[in-house]
Amino acid sequence: MPFEGSHEGDIGFESADGPVCKYDSENGVMKSPEVIYEGGIQFFMGEPINAERELAERLTRSNMSQLPYWQAHHFVLLDGEMATDEEFGAAMAKLS
C-alpha cells in the first residue's frame, strides 16, 4: 500500500532497498511477491477507494512499481497495464 494518508506510518521495517510495509512482512521477513500483490489489490478494492478489480490491479502495479524495493526486485505480475496518473491521484486523494 502507499505510505500516504492514514497509512503514512505503516512501515514494518527498512530493507536495504527501502521501506517495507508492515502488512507485507512477517517477523521482519518479506511475504511472497504474489501475496503482497494480491494484498495491494484487496487494499484498493476496499474502503475508502472501492475500486473494481481491474482498476485495483492497475493501481497496485503503479504503486508497487514506484517503490524502491520493487524497482530492485521486479517480478512478472508488475508487467501488466498500470493506472494512469489521474487514476492513481484520484485513488490517493481518497486516502486523505
BELGI-V191856 format. One record per pair of residues at least 6 apart in sequence whose C-alpha atoms are under 8 Angstrom apart, sorted by the first residue. I is the first residue (numbers start at 1). J is the second residue. If there is no record, write none. Layout:
I,J  I,J
//
This chain:
1,7  1,21  1,40  1,43  1,60  1,63  1,64  2,8  2,63  3,9  3,10  3,11  3,21  4,92  4,95  4,96  5,95  5,96  6,95  6,96  10,21  10,22  10,23  11,19  11,20  11,21  11,22  12,19  12,20  12,21  12,22  12,23  12,24  12,25  12,28  13,19  13,20  13,21  13,22  13,28  14,20  15,69  17,68  17,69  17,72  18,67  18,68  18,69  19,68  19,69  20,30  20,69  24,30  24,31  24,36  25,31  33,75  34,77  37,60  37,61  37,77  40,56  40,57  40,60  41,53  41,56  41,57  41,59  41,60  42,56  44,50  44,51  44,56  44,59  44,60  44,91  45,51  45,52  45,53  45,56  48,94  48,95  49,91  49,94  49,95  55,83  57,82  58,80  58,81  58,82  58,83  59,82  59,83  59,87  59,88  60,82  61,77  61,78  61,79  61,80  61,81  61,82  61,83  62,82  62,83  62,88  64,70  64,78  65,71  65,78
//
